[in-house]
Amino acid sequence: MKKAILSIAALCALLPVAAENTDATFKIEPEMVCKNCVAKIKNHLRFEKGVKAVHADLKDQTVTITYDDKKTDAETLAAAFTQIGYNATPTPQTTAPTNPNNTYQQ
Ligand SMILES: [Cu+2]
């Protein structure tokens, strides 16, 4: 039993690598002030191509998107925010650049 739990944990640890998921964190303007703002963003972004997960943080005014970097990139995701009236700026928390010549990390 213990062995089975351990192998499941090992599988979970390996999955994100196999799926080539990348996280991008965006600073959002104007401010998200309530749950409706968050819902609006989540509902719009989660249907963007390649998006796996959307996490909005009201306190930090950031949205972190987990996506398949073979299907989309941080710039495309930032553009999707403008369709619902938000400006999204990638932050240094973005773990991977969209391409080697365009890095968000200083
Ligand atoms: Cu609101």
Boltz pocket constraint, residues with backbone or C-beta under 6 A from the ligand:
constraints:
  - pocket:
      binder: B
      contacts: [[A, 32], [A, 33], [A, 34], [A, 35], [A, 36], [A, 37], [A, 38]]
      max_distance: 6.0
